[in-house]
Amino acid sequence: MLKFAKAALLLFWLLALANLAWPFAGAYLGWIALTLLLVHGLEIALLHRRLSRRPQPWRERLLVLLFGVLHLRGMAA
């Protein structure tokens, strides 16, 4: 189930990027993507210490930026 949710979120990001180049969903998709990006950025800021202890912290931050809580659920505590 987690892989399906990550795939759906990745599809959302791809659609949001495509919407920047060829607007097809109006401004709504852009505002939703911006809001989600801000929320995921806040997650990175709040979990900075935990992510810094990981072997590749830059990779973990990127994955949290893309998948948010879905990636955090898959991480070992």
C-alpha positions, 0 to 999 in steps of 0.5 A: 500500500505504501508503494502505491501511495508513493507512486500516486504522489510521484505521479502528482509531482509529474503532473504538477511539473507538466502543468508548469510547462503546459497549463491544463489544470488552471492555477489549482494544481500549482497552488496545491503543489506549492502548499504540499511543497511547503508542508514537506519543507516544514517536515524537513525542518522539524526532523532535521536532527533525525535526518542528519543522522542518516547515512545519506542525509541529502537523499533522505531530505530529497525523499521527504520533500517528494513523499513527506510522511510516506517516506518517514513511515518507511524509515527505520526508527 
